[in-house]
């Protein structure tokens, strides 16, 4: 492992904000976005994966609620965020309603975490031969429980974005949302 990577991981584990030169390319944009917010803001991180975005936001906002349904990724999220007092993590998928569902996934490459897990059908980059049964929580319930009226939603939930966005629009809590950042992939896996 490269010394820069080892140092980056050590700083993250210690809860220290990474210097810009240590950011991976995908996190530079997230840092610029995080700098738009302040301590009065609350971030809901849907599809938190192993915590990169949640950690970046935690240095700027008052609280982060990170949701990651994949149990393997969730364990790493828990490990990486344990020193961040303003990050609360949940081993759940966010959807339109509470319940349980299947989270389909592809086996992770050696040394990597699971990517592209989904609760919806039709994604071409998932074979649907492997799954975890996971708990779902309603986005309307999450919004109702937040005290903050300045909520930022970061959403990268592999095709379930449309379901969650519809549920947000139908909820009585749309006025709480300051901004939504959504990364949507088409059923063929392409960014849309």
C-alpha positions as a Markdown table, in Angstrom:
| # | Residue | x | y | z |
|---|---|---|---|---|
| 1 | Unk | 0.0 | 0.0 | 0.0 |
| 2 | Unk | 1.3 | 3.5 | -0.9 |
| 3 | Unk | 2.4 | 5.7 | 2.0 |
| 4 | Unk | -0.1 | 8.4 | 0.9 |
| 5 | Unk | -2.9 | 5.9 | 1.1 |
| 6 | Unk | -1.8 | 4.7 | 4.5 |
| 7 | Unk | -1.6 | 8.3 | 5.8 |
| 8 | Unk | -5.0 | 9.1 | 4.3 |
| 9 | Unk | -6.6 | 6.1 | 6.0 |
| 10 | Unk | -5.0 | 7.0 | 9.3 |
| 11 | Unk | -6.3 | 10.6 | 9.2 |
| 12 | Unk | -9.8 | 9.4 | 8.4 |
| 13 | Unk | -9.7 | 6.9 | 11.3 |
| 14 | Unk | -8.6 | 9.7 | 13.6 |
| 15 | Unk | -11.4 | 12.0 | 12.5 |
| 16 | Unk | -9.1 | 14.6 | 11.0 |
| 17 | Unk | -10.2 | 16.5 | 7.9 |
| 18 | Unk | -8.0 | 15.4 | 4.9 |
| 19 | Unk | -5.8 | 18.1 | 3.3 |
| 20 | Unk | -6.9 | 18.7 | -0.3 |
| 21 | Unk | -3.9 | 17.0 | -1.7 |
| 22 | Unk | -5.0 | 13.7 | 0.0 |
| 23 | Unk | -8.5 | 13.7 | -1.5 |
| 24 | Unk | -9.3 | 11.1 | -4.1 |
| 25 | Unk | -10.6 | 12.5 | -7.4 |
| 26 | Unk | -14.2 | 11.6 | -6.7 |
| 27 | Unk | -14.1 | 13.5 | -3.4 |
| 28 | Unk | -12.9 | 16.8 | -4.7 |
| 29 | Unk | -16.3 | 17.7 | -6.0 |
| 30 | Unk | -17.9 | 16.5 | -2.8 |
| 31 | Unk | -15.7 | 18.8 | -0.8 |
| 32 | Unk | -16.6 | 21.8 | -3.0 |
| 33 | Unk | -20.3 | 20.9 | -2.4 |
| 34 | Unk | -19.8 | 20.5 | 1.3 |
| 35 | Unk | -18.3 | 23.9 | 1.5 |
| 36 | Unk | -21.7 | 25.4 | 0.5 |
| 37 | Unk | -23.2 | 24.3 | 3.9 |
| 38 | Unk | -22.8 | 25.2 | 7.5 |
| 39 | Unk | -23.4 | 23.9 | 11.1 |
| 40 | Unk | -27.2 | 24.7 | 10.8 |
| 41 | Unk | -27.5 | 22.1 | 8.0 |
| 42 | Unk | -28.3 | 18.4 | 8.3 |
| 43 | Unk | -27.2 | 15.9 | 5.6 |
| 44 | Unk | -29.1 | 12.7 | 4.9 |
| 45 | Unk | -26.6 | 10.5 | 3.0 |
| 46 | Unk | -28.5 | 7.8 | 1.1 |
| 47 | Unk | -26.2 | 5.2 | -0.2 |
| 48 | Unk | -23.4 | 6.1 | 2.2 |
| 49 | Unk | -21.2 | 3.1 | 1.0 |
| 50 | Unk | -18.1 | 3.2 | 3.3 |
| 51 | Unk | -18.5 | 6.8 | 4.4 |
| 52 | Unk | -16.4 | 9.1 | 2.1 |
| 53 | Unk | -19.2 | 11.6 | 1.6 |
| 54 | Unk | -20.6 | 11.4 | 5.1 |
| 55 | Unk | -17.1 | 12.1 | 6.5 |
| 56 | Unk | -16.6 | 15.0 | 4.1 |
| 57 | Unk | -19.9 | 16.6 | 5.0 |
| 58 | Unk | -19.4 | 16.0 | 8.8 |
| 59 | Unk | -16.6 | 18.6 | 8.8 |
| 60 | Unk | -19.0 | 21.3 | 7.7 |
| 61 | Unk | -22.6 | 20.5 | 8.9 |
| 62 | Unk | -24.2 | 20.0 | 12.2 |
| 63 | Unk | -25.3 | 16.4 | 11.7 |
| 64 | Unk | -25.1 | 13.6 | 9.1 |
| 65 | Unk | -27.5 | 10.6 | 8.9 |
| 66 | Unk | -25.8 | 8.0 | 6.8 |
| 67 | Unk | -27.8 | 5.0 | 5.4 |
| 68 | Unk | -26.1 | 1.9 | 3.9 |
| 69 | Unk | -28.0 | -1.3 | 3.6 |
| 70 | Unk | -25.2 | -3.6 | 2.4 |
| 71 | Unk | -24.1 | -5.3 | 5.6 |
| 72 | Unk | -20.4 | -5.7 | 4.5 |
| 73 | Unk | -20.2 | -2.1 | 3.5 |
| 74 | Unk | -22.0 | -1.0 | 6.6 |
| 75 | Unk | -19.3 | -2.6 | 8.8 |
| 76 | Unk | -16.7 | -0.6 | 7.1 |
| 77 | Unk | -18.9 | 2.5 | 7.4 |
| 78 | Unk | -19.1 | 1.9 | 11.1 |
| 79 | Unk | -15.4 | 1.5 | 11.4 |
| 80 | Unk | -14.5 | 4.6 | 9.5 |
| 81 | Unk | -17.1 | 6.9 | 11.2 |
| 82 | Unk | -16.8 | 5.8 | 14.8 |
| 83 | Unk | -14.8 | 9.0 | 15.7 |
| 84 | Unk | -17.2 | 11.4 | 14.0 |
| 85 | Unk | -19.6 | 12.4 | 16.8 |
| 86 | Unk | -22.0 | 14.1 | 14.3 |
| 87 | Unk | -22.5 | 11.1 | 12.0 |
| 88 | Unk | -25.3 | 8.7 | 12.9 |
| 89 | Unk | -25.3 | 5.5 | 10.7 |
| 90 | Unk | -28.2 | 3.2 | 9.8 |
| 91 | Unk | -28.0 | -0.3 | 8.3 |
| 92 | Unk | -31.1 | 0.3 | 6.1 |
| 93 | Unk | -32.2 | 1.1 | 2.6 |
| 94 | Unk | -34.3 | 4.2 | 2.1 |
| 95 | Unk | -37.4 | 3.9 | 0.1 |
| 96 | Unk | -41.1 | 5.0 | 0.0 |
| 97 | Unk | -42.2 | 2.8 | 2.8 |
| 98 | Unk | -41.0 | 0.8 | 5.8 |
| 99 | Unk | -40.5 | -2.9 | 5.6 |
| 100 | Unk | -37.9 | -5.3 | 4.2 |
| 101 | Unk | -36.7 | -6.0 | 0.7 |
| 102 | Unk | -33.9 | -7.7 | -1.2 |
| 103 | Unk | -30.7 | -5.9 | -1.9 |
| 104 | Unk | -29.1 | -7.5 | -5.0 |
| 105 | Unk | -25.4 | -7.2 | -5.5 |
| 106 | Unk | -22.5 | -8.5 | -7.5 |
| 107 | Unk | -19.5 | -10.0 | -5.7 |
| 108 | Unk | -16.9 | -7.5 | -4.8 |
| 109 | Unk | -13.5 | -7.7 | -6.4 |
| 110 | Unk | -10.7 | -8.8 | -4.1 |
| 111 | Unk | -9.7 | -5.9 | -1.8 |
| 112 | Unk | -12.7 | -3.8 | -2.7 |
| 113 | Unk | -16.2 | -3.1 | -1.2 |
| 114 | Unk | -19.5 | -3.9 | -2.9 |
| 115 | Unk | -20.5 | -1.5 | -5.6 |
| 116 | Unk | -23.7 | -1.2 | -7.4 |
| 117 | Unk | -26.0 | -2.9 | -5.0 |
| 118 | Unk | -29.7 | -2.2 | -5.7 |
| 119 | Unk | -33.2 | -2.8 | -4.4 |
| 120 | Unk | -34.9 | -2.2 | -7.9 |
| 121 | Unk | -35.1 | -4.5 | -10.9 |
| 122 | Unk | -33.8 | -3.8 | -14.3 |
| 123 | Unk | -30.1 | -2.8 | -13.7 |
| 124 | Unk | -27.9 | -4.4 | -16.3 |
| 125 | Unk | -24.7 | -4.4 | -14.2 |
| 126 | Unk | -26.4 | -6.6 | -11.5 |
| 127 | Unk | -27.1 | -10.3 | -12.2 |
| 128 | Unk | -29.7 | -10.6 | -9.4 |
| 129 | Unk | -28.2 | -14.0 | -8.4 |
| 130 | Unk | -26.9 | -12.7 | -5.0 |
| 131 | Unk | -28.9 | -10.8 | -2.4 |
| 132 | Unk | -29.2 | -9.7 | 1.2 |
| 133 | Unk | -32.6 | -9.2 | 2.9 |
| 134 | Unk | -32.5 | -5.7 | 4.3 |
| 135 | Unk | -34.7 | -3.4 | 6.2 |
| 136 | Unk | -36.2 | -0.4 | 4.5 |
| 137 | Unk | -37.2 | 2.9 | 6.0 |
| 138 | Unk | -39.5 | 5.6 | 4.5 |
| 139 | Unk | -37.9 | 8.8 | 3.5 |
| 140 | Unk | -41.1 | 10.6 | 4.8 |
| 141 | Unk | -40.5 | 9.1 | 8.2 |
| 142 | Unk | -36.8 | 10.2 | 8.2 |
| 143 | Unk | -37.8 | 13.8 | 7.3 |
| 144 | Unk | -40.5 | 13.8 | 9.9 |
| 145 | Unk | -38.1 | 12.9 | 12.7 |
| 146 | Unk | -35.5 | 15.5 | 11.9 |
| 147 | Unk | -35.5 | 18.7 | 13.9 |
| 148 | Unk | -33.6 | 20.6 | 11.3 |
| 149 | Unk | -35.4 | 22.7 | 8.7 |
| 150 | Unk | -32.3 | 22.9 | 6.5 |
| 151 | Unk | -31.8 | 19.4 | 5.1 |
| 152 | Unk | -29.4 | 18.4 | 2.3 |
| 153 | Unk | -30.0 | 15.0 | 0.7 |
| 154 | Unk | -27.2 | 13.2 | -1.0 |
| 155 | Unk | -28.5 | 10.3 | -2.9 |
| 156 | Unk | -26.6 | 7.6 | -4.8 |
| 157 | Unk | -28.9 | 4.5 | -4.4 |
| 158 | Unk | -28.5 | 2.7 | -7.7 |
| 159 | Unk | -31.8 | 3.1 | -9.4 |
| 160 | Unk | -34.1 | 3.7 | -6.4 |
| 161 | Unk | -33.7 | 7.4 | -6.7 |
| 162 | Unk | -36.9 | 7.8 | -8.6 |
| 163 | Unk | -38.9 | 6.0 | -5.9 |
| 164 | Unk | -37.4 | 8.1 | -3.1 |
| 165 | Unk | -37.8 | 11.4 | -5.1 |
| 166 | Unk | -41.5 | 10.6 | -5.7 |
| 167 | Unk | -41.9 | 9.9 | -2.0 |
| 168 | Unk | -40.3 | 13.2 | -1.0 |
| 169 | Unk | -42.6 | 15.1 | -3.4 |
| 170 | Unk | -45.6 | 13.4 | -1.8 |
| 171 | Unk | -44.4 | 13.9 | 1.7 |
| 172 | Unk | -45.4 | 16.9 | 3.9 |
| 173 | Unk | -41.8 | 17.7 | 4.5 |
| 174 | Unk | -40.6 | 19.2 | 1.2 |
| 175 | Unk | -40.1 | 22.6 | 2.9 |
| 176 | Unk | -37.3 | 21.1 | 5.1 |
| 177 | Unk | -35.1 | 20.4 | 2.1 |
| 178 | Unk | -32.5 | 23.0 | 1.2 |
| 179 | Unk | -30.8 | 20.9 | -1.6 |
| 180 | Unk | -30.9 | 17.5 | -3.1 |
| 181 | Unk | -27.8 | 16.0 | -4.8 |
| 182 | Unk | -28.8 | 13.0 | -6.8 |
| 183 | Unk | -26.6 | 10.7 | -8.9 |
| 184 | Unk | -28.9 | 8.7 | -11.1 |
| 185 | Unk | -28.0 | 5.7 | -13.3 |
| 186 | Unk | -30.1 | 4.4 | -16.0 |
| 187 | Unk | -31.0 | 0.7 | -16.1 |
| 188 | Unk | -28.0 | 0.1 | -18.3 |
| 189 | Unk | -25.7 | 1.4 | -15.7 |
| 190 | Unk | -25.0 | 4.7 | -17.4 |
| 191 | Unk | -25.0 | 8.1 | -15.6 |
| 192 | Unk | -28.1 | 10.1 | -16.5 |
